[in-house]
Amino acid sequence: MRQWWDMKAKHFDIILFFKMGKFYEVYHMDALIAVKELGIILMKGDAAHCGFPERGFSKYSSLLIERGYKVARIEQTETPDMMAERCKKLARPSKFDRVVERQLCQITSRGTRTYNVIEGDNWQVDHHFLLAIIEKLSPDSIAGGCVQFGVAFVDTSIGSFHLGHFDDDRYRSRLSTLLTRFNPVEIISARRSVSAETRQVLKSACPDALHETVSPSSDCWDPSKTLRSLAEGDYFQENGEFVWPEGIQTFLDDSSSLGLVAKEESELAVRSLGALCSYLKQCQLDQELLSRRSFQVYEPVDQNSSEEPTLGSHMVLDGMTLRNLDVLINSTVGTAHGTLFERLNRCNTAFGQRLLRHWVCAPLIHPEAIRDRQDAVEYLINNSSVLEEVGKILKSLPDLERLVNKIHSQGSSLRARNHPDSRAVFFDSAVYSKKKITDFLLTLDGFRAAQKVEAYFRSHTIESKLLRQSVQLKESGGHFPDMTEVLDFFRDAFDHQQAQKEGKMIPRAGVDKEFDRAVEEIEEIQNEAEQYLLQQKTYFGSKVAYVGTEKKRFQLEVSDSASSRADHRYELQGQRKGFKRYYTKESRALIQRLMAAEDHRDTALKDISRRIFAQFDEHHLLWEKAAGCLAVVDVLMALATFAADQQVCRPRIIDPVGVKQPFMRMLQGRHPSHSQLFVNSEYIPNDVDIGSSEQSLILVTGPNMGGKSTLMRQVGLCVILAQMGSFVPAEEFELTPVDRLFTRLGANDHILGGESTFFVELSETAAILKHATTHSLILLDELGRGTATFDGTAIAYAVVDDLARRRCRTLFSTHYHSLVHDLAAHPQVALGHMACMVENDQQVDDPSEESIIFLYQFAEGACPKSYGFHAARLAGLDRQIISRGYQRSKQMESLMDSVQLFRDLFGAQPLNNFRPNWSCLV
């Protein structure tokens, strides 16, 4: 138990799976957790403990990891015989020396799953990122100044790193966007170095993520230590030379002779990489993941935005918009049910689904790129046979991205030399060996099947450049790699059926140089032995044969009649009736050489699987390019399948150059994710036109439950669909590209952060006002409802006036009818409302006597009156209470007088020229 307590003292917050012979044992407090969570029976003994066979690790560790625990796998790294030999070399071995050595082989949590053969294949399709974050506050950050972040994150199942740094506003808009897009399942931060505001963003954006706080000194390496550790760790060896990956080279100071100095502006990024590498090293995953050399620079999509209205390459969807529009996660139920991603996800492959998520979160802006995707989708829609035939091929493919990473890990020479797993004693090693070979063969079969996609499209004429490049070989102008030669090599490298059956590979000639040398050496010795045997036959003048097995091979068996010629050079080893057996100096040398050569062959054969996997990994760029092309085809087919299920149109993307002002026009549009509003079992489509005339802002009114919020979400989602290259559920849809999509929908507070509904509302609005440009689309729902009516009206007026002056395309819903009255003549403001029918059989001025029918039809002009009291009646309030409230509301003061009082806080100015002091909102 001394070993267990030594390890537990270092990993007190981790459940130790402690190898004892053929079983994993769980002791003391860990055992109590295992009994509770796994239903394992507590065993008898002096200390609490329970256990399970070696093969059960995958099942039980997965259950604990999914419930938020971290699991450490402790393996025996020597057998009892090896322990006895070790003790013989010690002068006075103690009782502690007479225990087999054990080492920590891996710590696994939600963010560090690699799905190796020990962990099993409980794969999840989604990325599961492990994120390290470093924060630096500027002196004026509390007053609204800049906050800086360094981030490094990795999907351990794929081995793909992202590294970057960026400035952020006081609302952590860019950080929130990163968290929502990539949804890390585990977050590493330094203890007492992350501000309360950032912690609140982390908790609200990733409520289910594990938050790992580490030492800011020992676990968060400074840039110098980070770069030195990476350089000394042999992770980035290429053809025997150390070469920085391109994704890291970007952050290094070129003037440094050793390349171990980070640029001044990149220190936060390198420091976050240091925190991530330190954590991976503790989990024994650094050699496996860093050696993939897969590093990408992370930049927020609006990193290069300026004060001038410019268009980047991708639309900016911040975290607030992704949540408000239920793009990835349904904010109501906390799952993907009812989201845009779920509606579009018709992908046949796991890597296609991951690419679709990226496309949804980062729609395109350049019209030509969007039209190219549209061409591909239209081609697939018009060729249903392509969807069917290619879909069958893609459905048969495994998760090639993760399998390639798995094979890299199993073929790593660095891991084979230094990792404790290479010394671990597995009693089910034959099972694991078969599993490795099965996965390898599955990968080869997957890429061989993928070639059928390229072959299928050879006879097709494709207009879309994107689709053409994804399915054509390089010599035809495409990007799809020619894998025939490499796959043929591995097809003929060994007997696949024998390998899968026996769990070991016997390479054919020319596959492995080391194995070939050993075989050639054996053949050479055997030839020498045959020549020596011929010499002995000549010497004895009779028949002579080799007898014996294993270490007693190459005994010369001579008949009794010829044995008289055996002199002192021949050592008698035994006899049988009529024959005697001899060893000579030469035959003993042959057997020693042969045994040494056979040991060489067996050693080479023992490591042959790893070396063949390493040969496969040498072509990793080939496999990654093939998987990338297949993912693009899969996503395009998913968009085509989505379009084929309903009435859609191809959006017209208008180049903003030469257009008087940005616009968006939708004719008979429908909600792409779900249809909640029905009349006579038919969805009510709507027309929306923003910016086609001089009016860029539409003030939307109408009763509660009338469909205002749904209409706004519908517009936002249709714009995302249009710019990601999909068809849109409408009769017609055209727009100039949107650079950023902003939303302010719903009413939420942040209790843990001490932020009221009104504060959250104003914070989100202030962020919109800070970043919105002429090309943006803004969806604001009932701004000002979190405070007093008069105050809310004044704030709403100020925001509408500012957005209208910027000529942003805006849908602004409100129940403030005085606001509608005041802005009716505004040159940039149009009025619209969700229509309804009101009946009052009693013909009295009492809303409690009215009945209302929602038409869910978006119409021009303002709604004639507010129907808030009617919503109260529908919710079940007593008619008399509603009537009394309505009579009291008629006695209220003039709304404009109260607005004037609030306006004085901003500066007494004529209402039509009202320009607020935005620092009051911030």
N, C-alpha and C positions, 0 to 999 in steps of 0.2 A: 504493500500500500504506500510505501515511501515514494515510489515513482508516481503514483496517482496524485498524492498530495503535492509533490513538487510541481506537477503540471497544472493542477487545479489552482495553486497559488498564483500562477502566471495568467490563468484564463478563468478567473472566478465567475465571469458572466457567461460562460460557454458550457454547454453540456458535452462531457467527454464520453465518447464511445471507445472504451479501453479494450484492446485486443488481448484475450486470454485464450491461447490455443486456437480452437476453431470457432470461438464465440467472441462477441463484443459484450463486455460487461459495463453496466452503469451503476455507479456507487453513490451512497450517501444522499445529499440533497438532489443530485441529478436523478437518482433512482426514484425519488418521490415525484419529480416532475414527469418522468417517463411512465410511471404507473398511472398517473392522473391523465396524461395526454394520449398515451398509446394503448392503455388497457393491458399492459404487461403485468403478470403476477409477480409480486414481491417475493423473493426467495428467502429461505431460512438462513440464519447465520448471525454472527455477532454484529455485523453492520448491514444497514439497508442496501440491498443491491438487487439487480435484475439483469437479464441478458437475453440474447437471441443469437441464432447462427449467423455466420459471416454473410450468407446470401441475403439476409434480412436487412442489411444496411440501407439499401436503396429505399425500401418501403418505409422504414421507421424514421430515417433521417428526413425524408421528404415531408412526412406528416408534421414533424417538429418545425421544420423550416417554414412551411406554409403558415404555421401559427405564430411566426415571429421569433422563434428561437434560433440561436447559432449552434452549430454542431461541429465538434472537433473529432477527427478520426485519428486515433492513436494506434499505430501498427507495431508488431514485433519486427525488429530488423535483424534478428539472428535466431537460429534454432537452438534447442538445448545442447546439441553436439557442438555447435559453434561457440556457445557459452562455455562449455567444458574446455575446449581448446584455448579459449581466451584466458581462463583461470589458470591453466597450466603455465602460462607465461608470467604470471604474477608470483612474486615471492611469498606473500602471505595474503591470499584472497580472503576477504571478509564475507559475511553472509549477504551483504548488499551487492557484492560482486557476482555472487552465484544466482543472479536473476537475469533472465534474458533482457537484452536491451530493447527499448521501445522508443519511438520517436513520433512527434506530431507530423502527420503527412498532409493534412489539409483542414482548414476551417471553412465551413460552408454556411452561407446565409442566403437570404433572398437575392442579395446583390453579387454573390460570388459563386453562383452555380455554373459549372462547366459541363455538366452532363457526361462525365467520364464513365467508364464501364463499371466502376464501383457504385457511382451514384444512380446509374440506370437511365432509362429513357423517359422519365416523367417530364417531357418537354412542354413548354408553353410557347405558343406562336409568337407572342409579343416580345419585343425587346425588354430586357430587365437590366436597367442601367445602374451602375454604382457611381455616385457623384461625389467628388471632393470640391469643397468651396472655400475660398479665402476672401474675406471682406476687408476693405480699407475705407474708413470714413474720412471725409474731408472736414476741416474745422467748421465749416458752415453747413454741414449736412443736415443738422437739426433744423436750420432755418430754410431748408429747401435746396441745399447745395448738392454737389455730386457725390455719389457713392460708387466706389470701384470694386469690381469682382474679378477674381481669377477662378476659372472652373476647369476641371479635368474629369471626364467621365468615360466609362467603358462598359460595353456589353460583354461580360465575361464568356458568354456562350458563343460569341463570334470572334472576340479578341480585337474589336475595333475601338480605338481610342479617339476621343475628341478633346481638344485643348484650346483654350482661348481666354481672353480678358476683355472687359468692356466697362464703360462708364454707365451708370444708371441714375434715374431720378429718385426722388425721395419715396416714390410709391413702388420702387423696385419693379418697374414695368417689364424691363428686359429679362430680369431674373424670373419673374412670374411666367413669362412666355416660354422661356427655356424649360422650366419645370413642367408646364402643362404639355408642351410638345413631346418631351422625351420621357416624362413620368418616371423619374428614378425611383427604384424600390428601396434603395439604401443611400443615405446621405452622410458624408463624413465632414465634420467641421471641428475646428480647434476649440478647446474649452475656454469659455469666457472671452471669445474673440469675435463672436457674431452678435450683432445688435438685436435688440428686442423686436424691432420692426422686421428685420430679415427673418428671425425665427418665426414670426407670425406668418410671413409669406410662405415659408417652408411648410409650416403645418397646414395652412389653408389650401395650398396648391397640391401637396402630397400628404394627405391625412393618414394614409396607410403605410407610408415609408418608414423604415427603421432609421433612427437618427443616432449616429455613432459619434460621440465626442471623444477626441483624442488629445494627447498632450501637445500644447503649442510649441514646445521646444524639441522633445525627442521624436515625436511622431509626425510633425510637420517640418520636413527638411527645408532648409534655406536653399536658394537657387544653386549655390556653389556645391553643397553636399548632394543635391539632387542630380546635377549633371555629372559629378564625380562618381557617384554610385552607379549611374547608368553606363558610364564609360568603362568602369572597372568590372561590370557584371557580365561581360561577354554576351549581352543580349543582342547587340547590333553588329555582329560579325557577318561580313559579306565577302565570300571568297578569301577567307583568312584575314581580312582587313576590317578595321573598325570604321563604320560609316554611319553618321547620324541619319535617321529617317527624315525624309523631306518635311513631314509634319512638325518635327521638333526643330529642324534647322532654321525655320522661319523665326523662331524666338531667340536665336543665339546671336551674339555679337561677332560679326565676321572679322573684326580687327583683332580678336583674341587668337593667339598662335595655337593654343590647345583646343580652342572651341569649347571651353568650359565656363564661359561667362555669358549670362543672359543679358539681353538688351534691357536698358533701364525701364522702358515702358512695359516690358514683358515679365517683370519679376513676379507679379501676382500669378500669372499663368504657370510659370515654372514652379512656383511654390506650391500651387494646388496639385501639380503633377507629382511633386515630392510627397505630399500627403497621401496621394493615391498609391504611389509606388511603395511607400512605407507600409500602408495597410495591406497591399497585395503580398508584400514580402512576409508579413506576419501570418498571412493566410496560406503561405507556401504556393502562391499562384504567380509570382513575378516572372519566373523563368518561362513558364508556359505561355503567358500572355504577351509579355514585352518582346519576346523573340519573334513574334509575328510581324513586327515592324509596321503595323498598320496604324498610322497616326494621321488625323485630319485636323485642320484648323477650324475652330468654331468661331463664327462671327454672327452676331444678331442680324437678322435680315434688314434691319434699319440702321446698321452700323455706320454706313456712309451717307446717311441722310443729312441734308443741310437745311438751312432756313428757306432756301429757294425751293419751289415745288418741283422736285425731280422724281423720275421714275427709276426704280432699281430693277432687279431681275425677278424678284418674287414679292408677292403681296405680303404685307405684314399683318399677321393675325396674332394679337397679343393674348396673354393667358385669359384675360377677362372676356374677350370675344369668343375664344374657344369654349369657355365654360357657358357663357350666356346663350350661345347658339347650339349647345349640345352637339358639338362637332365630333368629339372623341368620347366623352363621358356624359351620360345623362345626369345632370345635376340633381334631379329629383330622386332617382333611385340609386345613384352612385355606380351604375354599371354602363356597359355600352349599348344596352337595349334602347331602341328608339333614336339612336344617334345617326348623324350623316354617315359616319364611317361604317356603321353596321349596314345601312341601306346600300352603300356602294360595294361592300365587301363580298364580291362574288369570285374572289381569287381562288385558284386551284392549288396554289403552293404557299407554304409558310413564308418564304422570302418575298413572294409577291405581295402578301398582306402587309409586310413591314414596309415595302416601298410605297404601297397605297397610302399608308398612314403619313408618310413624308409628303406625298403629293397633296393630300388633303390639307395638311398644315402649312404648306408653302405653295399656294397657287402661283402660276406664272403671271408676268406682266407684259412681256413683249408680244405683240400681236402675231408675229410670224411663228413664234414658238407655239403659241396656243393653237393657231390654225393647223400647224403640223400634227399636233395631237388629235385635233378634230378630224383631220383627213384619215388618220389611222382608225379612229373609232367609227367613222362613217363607212370605211371600207369593210370593217368587220361586221357592222350591222347589215350591210348589203350582201354579205357572204356568210350566211348562217352555217353552211357546211364547214367553214373554217373554224368557227366557234366550237362546233361539235367535235371535229376531228382533232384539232390542236388541244382542245380542252381535255380530251381523253389522255393525250400524252402527258400534259402537265399534271393531271391528277395522279398519275403513276409515279411522279417524282417525289423522293424524300426531301427533307430539309437540307438541301445541298450546302447552304451557307454554314450551318452548324456542323455538319459532318466533315467538311473541309477543315474547320478549326479543330475538330476532335482528332482527326488524323495528324494534323500538325503537332498536337500535344503528344500523341503516341509515338511520333517519329523524331522528337526533339533529342538531339545528341547532348545538349546542355542539360536537359532534365534527366537523361539517362546517367550522366556522370555524377550529378550533384544532388538530385532530389531524393529525399528519404523514401519515396515510393519505389525507387529503383532497388532499394535494399529490403523492402517489406516482404515478409513471408506470408503468402496467400495460400490457404489450403484449398481454395477453389480456383486456383490459377488456370487450370485447364478450361473451366467455364468462361473465365474472363478472356482467355486467349481466343476461344471460339467466337466470343462476342466481338472482339476487335476485328477479327477477320470477316465476320458477318457484316459489320458496319462498313468495312473497306469494300467488300464486294457489292454491297448495296449502293455505295457511292459510285463505283465504276459503272454499275448497271444504270444508275440515274443519269450520268453524263452520256452514256451510250444511247439511252432513250432520248435525251435532249437533242441529240443530233438529228432525230427524226423531225423535229420542228423546223430546222434549217432545210432539210430535204423536202419537206412538204411544201414550203413556200417557193421552191425553185421554179415551179411552173406558173407562178402567179406574178402579175404585173401590179406593183404597189406604188401608189403616188406618194404616200407619206414617207418623208425622209426618215423620220424616227423609227417607224416600223420596219422600213427597208434595212436600215442599219442594224436593227436588232435581230434580224433573221437571215442576213446574207453574210457570206464569208468576206474576208478582207480583199481577196482578188476581185470580188464583185462589187466592191465599194462599201461593204458593211463592216460591222464590228464583231460579229459572231466569230469566235475563234475556231480554227480547224483543229479538232482534238483527235482525229483519226489515228495519226501516227503514235501519239502517246498512249491512247487507249489500247491500241493493238499491242504495244509493248507490254502493258500490264496484263492484257488478256493471255499472252503467251508466256508470261514470266514464271508461272507456276500452275499446278493443277488446281483449279478452283474447287472442284467437288471434293477432292482429297483434303484440301486445306480446311474447308468448312466442316468436314466430317471429323478430322483428327485434331483440328485446332492448331496446326502448325504448317508453315509454308516450306516447301522444298523447291528452291529456285532452280530454274533451268539454266543451262550454260549461257553465259553472257549477261546475266541479270545482276549478279553481285560479285565483284572482283575478289573480295576476301574469301568468299565461299568457293569461288572457282579456283583460287590459288591452293586452298586446302585440298580440294578434290584432285587437282593436278599433282600435288605432292604425294597423295595417297596412291594414285595411279603410277607415279614414277617409282615409288618404293615397291609396289606390287610387281612391276616389270623387272626391277632389279632382283626381286625374290625369285621370279620365274627363271631369270638367267642363272642365278646361283643354283637353283634346283637342277637345271640342265648340266651344270658343271659337276654336281654331285652324282648325277646319274652316270656321267662319263667316268668319274673317278671310281665308283663302286662297280661299274659294269653291269648294273642290274637296275630294276625298277626302284626308284626312291620317291617318296611322297611326303608332303607336309601334313602333319596332324596337330590336333590341339585347338583350343578355343581361347578367346580373350587374351589373357596375359601369357598363356602357354602355347600360343600359336607358333608356327614355323619350326616345330620339332621335326627332325628328319627321321622318317621311318624306313628302316633298312631290313631286308630279309636276313635270317640267321646265316644263310650260306655266304652272303656278301659282307657280313659284319666284321669278318676277320680283318678287313682292310682298315677298320676304324682305329686310328692311332690316338696319341695323347691330345690331339686337337679336338676330339669328339668326346663330349661329356654325356655319359649315359643317364637318361632321365627316367627310363622305365622300359617295360617290354610286355608283349603279349605273345601268344603262341605263334612261333615262327617268325617273329619280328622284334627288332629292338629300336628304341627311339633315342636320338642324340640331339644335343645342342652344340653349336660351334660359336666361336667368337663372332663370326659374320652374321649368323642367324639371330643371335641375341641383339646385335646392333640393328638388324632389320626390324625386329619386333619393337624395340625401343623407339626407333624412328617412326614406325607405323602408328604406334600408340600416341606419340606426340602429334602426328599429323591428324589423327582422328580426334584428338582433343581440340586441336585447332578448328577442325571442321564442326565439331559439336558446339564449340563456343560461337563460331560464326553462325551456326544454325539457330542457336538460342536467341541471338540478337537479329536474326534475319528479318523478322516482321517489322521491327523498328526501322531497319535500314530501308526496307521497301517502302514503308510509310514515308520515310525521309525523302526518298526519290520522288514519290508522289507529290510531296509538299514543295519540291523544287519548282514545280509548275503551278504554284499557287496563283500567279497572275492569270494564267490560262483559265483556271477553274473559277476565279472570282469574276472574270469578264464574262464567262459563259452564264454564270448564275445571274449577273446583272442584266444581261440581255434577256434572259428568260423572265426575269421579274418584270421588266418593261412590257413584254408581250402579255404577261399574265394580267397586269393592271389595265392595259388597254382593252383586253378581252372582258375584264370585269366591268369597265365603263360601258362597253358595247352591250353587255348582258343587262345592265341596269337600264339602258336606254330602250332596249327591245321589250321591256316589260310594261311600258306605258307610252302615252302620247307625249312626244318630246319634239323639240326643234333644235336645230344647230344654231347656236348663238352667233351673232355677227359682232366681231371684235373690231372696233373702229380705231384706227391709228389716231392718237390725240393730237398729232402734229397737224396744224391747219384747221382744227375744230375750234369753234368760237369758245365753247366751254364744255367741260366734261358732262356727260349725260348717261342715263340708264333708262331704257324703255322696255317694259315687259307687257305682253299682251296675253291675257287668259293664262296667267301663271298659277302654278299649284305648289304646295309645300312638298319638297322632295323627300323628306324623311318619313312623314306620317300624315295622315289626313284625319284630323280630329273634328273638323267642322262639316257637318252633313245636313242637307235639307232633302227630304225624300230620297235618302240613300245615295245622293250625288254630291260630290265635292264641289264647292263653289269657287271657281277660278276668279281671279281678279286682274285688272289692268293697273299698272303703276308706271308713271312717267315722271322722271326726275331730271331736270336740267335741259330738256329739249327746248323749252322756251327760256325766257329770261329768269324764270323762277327756279332756283336750285334747292329750295327748302319747302317741304310740304308739312303743314301743321295738321296733324291727324286728330280728329275728335270722334266721339261715339260712346255708347254705353259700355259699362263694364260687361265682360263676357261677350262683347261684340266682335272680337277678333283682331283688335289693334296689334297686340303683341305678336300674335301668330302671323299676321301680315308682315310685320317688320322682320321676324325671324325668317319667313319665307323669302323675302327679298335678299337678306344677307346670305342665306344658303345657296340661292340660285346664282348669286354673283360668284361665290366660291366655286360652284360647279362649272360655271362658264369659263373661269380663268384657269381651272386645272385641266381644261380640255374636254370636259364632259358635255354631253347634250343636256338640255334643261327642260323640265316639265312645263312647257308653255307652248303657245301657238307661235309666238315670235318673241325674240329676246335679242336686244342689241345694246352695247355699251362701249364707252371708252374705258380702258383699263383702270382699275382701282388700285392705288398704291397701298392704302391702309384701310382696314375695315374696323370701325370702332362701334362698340355697343355699350349702352347703359340701360340694362333691362333688369326688372325684378327689384325687390327690396330686401337687402340682407344687412345684418350687422356683424361685427367681429367682437364677440363678447370677450374672448380671451385677450384681445388687443385693446380693450377699453374703447372701442370705436362704435358709435351709434349708427343707426341706419342713415341718418342725415349726413354724418361725417363721411361714411363710405360713399354715399351718393355724390357728395361734392368732390371727394378725392378722385373718384373715377372720372367725373366731368372735367376736373382740372387737368387730368392727364390727357384727355381728349383735346382740350383747347390748346395744350402745349404742343402736341405732335401733329394735329390735323393739317392737311394741305388742300390745295384746290382739287386734287385728284382723289381725295379720300371719300369714303362712304360712311355716314354716321347714322346710327340708329339709337335714338334717345326716347325712352319710354317713361312718361309722367315724371319728368324732372321736377323736384321741389316738393314732392308729397311727404318727405320725411320731416317737415317742419310746419310752422303755422301757414295757413292759406295765403295770407298777405305776403309774408316773407318769401314763400315758395313761388308766388306769382312774379315777384320782382326778379328773383334769380333766374327763373325760366325765361322771362323777357330778355334779360341781359344776355343769356347764352344764345337764344334764338337770333337776336340781333347781330351778335358777333359772328356766328356761323353763316348767316345770310350774307354778311359783308364779305366773308372769305369765299363765298360761292362754292362751299362744300355741298356735295349731294347729301341731303339730310332728310330723314323721316323723324318727325318730332311729335310724339303723341302727348295729349294733355286733356285734362278735364277743366282747365281754367278757361271759361268762356270769355272772361274779360280779356284774356290774352289774345284770343281769336279776334275779338272786336278791335283791339288796339293795332293788331298787325295785319288786318284785312287789306289795307292799302299799301303794305310794304312791297316794293317792286321785286324783291327776290323771294317773297313768300307766297306760296299757293295754299289753298285750303282744301282739305279732304276729310271724309268721315266714313265710318262704318255704318251702313244703313240699317234701319230697323223699322218695324211697324208698331205703333202704339194705339191701343184701343181703350176707350173709356166709356163704358155703357151708361154710367151714371151722369156723364156730362158735368162733372164737378172738378174744381181745381184742387184735386187731392191725389198725389201719386200712388197712394195706397189702393186706390180704386182702379188703377190702370193695369192693363196686361200688355206685354211686349213680345214681339216675335223678332228674333235676330235673323237678319237676311245675309249677314257675313259678306256683304257686297261693298267694295270700296267705291265711293261716289265722290264727285266734286262738291265743293262747298263745305260749309261748317254744319255740324249737327245742330239742329234747332235748339236743343236744351240738354241739360245734364240728366242722366238717369241713375245717379248714384243711389237715390232712395229706392228705386225699383230693384236694384241689386240687393239692397238690404232686405226687401220683402222676399225676394227669391231665397235668400239665406235663412229665412224663417223668423225674422223679427216681427213683433206684433204690429198690426195695422195702426193702432192708436199711437204707439210710440213713433212710428214713421210719420204720421200726420202731424203730431206735435213738433217733431224735429223740423219738418218742412215749414211750418208756420213760423218757427223761431228763425229759420234761415232767411225768411223774407224781411225780417226786421233788422238784419245786420246792417252795419254802416256801409257806405259807398266803398266799393273795393278800391277804386282809384285813389281815394284819400289815404288809405292805408299803404298803398303802393308808394305814394309820394313820401310818406314818412320813412319807409325803408330805403327809398332811393336817396334820401338825404345822407345816408351812411356812405354812399358811393360818390356823393357830390351832386348838389342840386343842379340839374341840367334839364332842358326840355326833353320830354320823353322820346321824341322822334330821333333826337341826336344822342341818345343815351349810350355812353361808353364806360363800362364799369372798370373799377380798379381791381384787376384780377388777383392781386396779392391778398385781397380780402377772402377770395375763394380758397386760395392755397393755405 
